[in-house]
Amino acid sequence: MPTVGGVVKKIYRERVMNRPKQQTAITGHAVYLQYTLALPRRAELVSRHLGDLNRVFSRLFGDENFVTLLRAESMMTIPVYLKPLLEEHTCGYEIT
């Protein structure tokens, strides 16, 4: 006849053997390697998003009503990186 301790050990052993396997922690060089391998995909994603934003701002700055709205709201300054886009599409409006 099995002892209570033996039965408990058997139940515990079966539970341990049947539990799902956990992945080991990824640290150090493996993390650096994963980030490095992901860089081209991330760079392409950022490039696509920048292209989308450029198209959006080109369309906005090309709309005379939007530029008039900016002037009406006294928004006379814009970030430096948007200024070339604005100058390209506004044909000399007075937003600086």
Secondary structure by P-SEA (a helix, b strand, c coil): cccaaaaaaaaaaaaaaaccccccccccaaaaaaaaaaaaaaaaaaaaaaaaaaaaaaaaaacaaaaaaaaaaccccccccaaaaaaacccccccc
